[in-house]
């Protein structure tokens, strides 16, 4: 870690601590110690702890948006496969969620103030995610893209919560089956969504 530039060390340390201990429980001094730097150095890069939390969540959001980019690149002009690819991305990440939790869900629980800059990052990310998923559903020829995207979102996010609290077994397997069912149920008669056969 010490070989990274200070800003990257701070963000890495913050991510590790926020994920394992929570945002509120982690102080700036603990982040400085983990990053092998000083509180003054943290405040040179981030005006406040809230700004640091927001930047960490921007990075996490970019990783999730990257999943959309990867499935679009992997399945060009095959929106149904893109949707199922997103479900696989979430399903494959569930083991990590089982012991660390979803960073967005955990952060929302700790940040009830809707004006908090980190909460705004989450809300903007979720809105973009919804728009992209609605676009995929429309391209796949689903009869009601908004409704299909809402159902898929409920399932993706519910799977993460159920994995985190241990209430459902075989969550990833069940998640994939449910998303496949949603896509099949919403297919408009005769629609091919730009996909062959």
C-alpha positions in Angstrom: 0.0 0.0 0.0 2.8 2.4 0.8 4.0 2.4 -2.8 0.7 3.9 -4.0 0.2 7.7 -4.2 -1.4 9.1 -1.0 -4.8 9.7 -2.5 -5.1 6.1 -3.7 -3.8 4.8 -0.3 -6.5 6.9 1.5 -9.3 5.6 -0.8 -8.1 2.0 -0.4 -7.9 2.3 3.4 -11.3 4.0 3.5 -12.9 1.3 1.3 -11.5 -1.5 3.5 -12.7 0.2 6.7 -16.0 1.4 5.5 -16.9 -2.0 4.2 -15.8 -4.0 7.2 -16.8 -1.6 10.0 -19.3 0.9 8.6 -19.1 4.6 7.8 -20.1 6.0 11.1 -17.8 3.8 13.2 -14.6 4.7 11.2 -12.9 7.9 12.0 -10.5 9.9 9.9 -7.6 8.9 12.3 -8.2 5.2 11.7 -8.2 5.8 7.9 -4.9 7.8 8.2 -3.3 5.0 10.2 -4.4 2.3 7.7 -3.2 4.5 4.8 0.1 5.2 6.5 -0.5 8.9 6.3 -1.8 11.7 8.4 -5.2 13.3 9.0 -3.8 16.5 7.5 -3.0 14.6 4.3 -6.5 13.2 4.1 -8.0 16.7 4.4 -5.6 17.9 1.7 -7.3 15.4 -0.7 -10.8 15.4 0.7 -12.3 18.5 2.3 -14.4 16.4 4.7 -15.0 12.8 5.7 -18.3 13.1 3.9 -16.5 14.0 0.7 -14.3 10.9 1.2 -17.3 8.7 1.6 -18.9 10.2 -1.5 -15.7 9.6 -3.6 -15.5 6.0 -2.4 -19.1 5.4 -3.4 -18.4 7.0 -6.8 -15.7 4.4 -7.4 -18.1 1.6 -6.3 -20.8 3.0 -8.6 -18.3 3.1 -11.5 -17.5 -0.6 -10.9 -21.3 -1.4 -11.2 -21.7 0.7 -14.3 -18.7 -1.1 -15.7 -20.7 -4.3 -15.4 -23.3 -2.8 -17.8 -20.5 -1.8 -20.2 -19.0 -5.3 -20.1 -22.3 -7.1 -20.8 -23.0 -4.7 -23.6 -19.6 -5.3 -25.2 -19.9 -9.1 -24.6 -23.3 -9.4 -26.2 -23.6 -6.7 -28.8 -27.2 -6.4 -30.2 -28.3 -9.2 -27.8 -30.1 -7.2 -25.1 -31.7 -10.3 -23.5 -28.3 -11.8 -23.0 -27.1 -8.4 -21.6 -29.9 -8.5 -19.0 -29.0 -12.1 -18.0 -25.3 -11.1 -17.9 -26.1 -8.4 -15.3 -28.0 -11.0 -13.3 -25.0 -13.3 -13.4 -22.7 -10.4 -12.4 -24.9 -9.9 -9.2 -25.2 -13.6 -8.6 -21.4 -14.1 -8.8 -20.9 -11.2 -6.3 -23.3 -12.7 -3.7 -20.6 -14.6 -1.8 -18.9 -11.3 -1.1 -22.2 -9.7 -0.1 -22.8 -12.5 2.3 -20.1 -11.3 4.7 -19.6 -7.6 3.7 -23.0 -6.6 2.6 -23.9 -4.4 -0.4 -22.0 -1.1 0.0 -25.0 0.9 -1.2 -27.6 -0.7 1.1 -25.2 -0.5 4.0 -24.4 3.2 3.3 -28.1 4.1 2.9 -28.8 2.6 6.3 -26.1 4.8 7.8 -26.9 8.0 5.9 -30.6 8.9 6.5 -30.1 12.6 5.4 -31.1 12.7 1.8 -28.9 15.8 1.4 -25.7 13.9 2.3 -23.3 14.0 -0.7 -22.7 10.3 -0.5 -26.4 9.5 -0.5 -26.8 11.7 -3.6 -24.1 9.7 -5.3 -26.1 6.5 -4.6 -29.4 8.0 -5.8 -27.7 9.2 -9.0 -26.1 5.8 -9.6 -29.4 4.0 -9.0 -31.3 6.3 -11.4 -28.6 5.7 -14.1 -28.7 2.0 -13.5 -32.5 2.0 -13.9 -32.4 4.0 -17.1 -29.8 1.6 -18.6 -31.8 -1.5 -17.6 -35.0 0.0 -19.0 -33.1 0.6 -22.2 -32.0 -3.0 -22.3 -35.6 -4.2 -21.6 -36.9 -2.0 -24.4 -34.2 -3.3 -26.8 -35.1 -6.8 -25.9 -38.6 -6.2 -27.0 -40.2 -6.5 -23.6 -43.8 -5.3 -23.7 -43.5 -3.0 -20.6 -39.8 -2.1 -20.2 -40.3 0.0 -17.1 -42.2 -2.7 -15.3 -39.8 -5.4 -16.3 -36.8 -3.3 -15.2 -38.5 -2.6 -11.9 -39.2 -6.3 -11.3 -35.6 -7.2 -12.2 -34.3 -4.4 -9.9 -36.4 -5.7 -7.0 -35.0 -9.2 -7.5 -31.4 -8.1 -7.9 -31.5 -5.9 -4.8 -33.6 -8.4 -2.8 -31.1 -11.2 -3.6 -28.4 -9.1 -2.1 -30.3 -8.4 1.1 -31.4 -12.0 1.4 -27.8 -13.2 1.0 -26.6 -10.6 3.5 -29.1 -11.7 6.2 -28.9 -15.4 5.3 -32.7 -15.9 4.9 -32.6 -17.7 1.5 -30.4 -20.5 0.3 -29.0 -20.9 -3.2 -29.6 -17.2 -3.8 -27.6 -16.9 -7.0 -29.2 -19.8 -8.6 -32.7 -18.6 -7.7 -31.9 -15.1 -8.8 -30.9 -16.2 -12.3 -34.0 -18.4 -12.7 -36.3 -15.5 -11.6 -34.7 -13.0 -13.9 -35.1 -15.4 -16.8 -38.8 -15.8 -15.9 -39.3 -12.0 -15.8 -37.7 -11.6 -19.2 -39.8 -14.5 -20.7 -43.0 -13.2 -19.2 -42.6 -9.7 -20.5 -41.7 -10.7 -24.1 -44.1 -9.2 -26.5 -45.5 -11.7 -28.9 -43.3 -12.0 -32.0 -40.6 -9.7 -30.5 -37.0 -10.7 -31.1 -35.3 -7.8 -29.4 -32.7 -7.7 -32.1 -31.5 -11.2 -31.4 -31.4 -14.1 -33.8 -33.7 -17.1 -33.2 
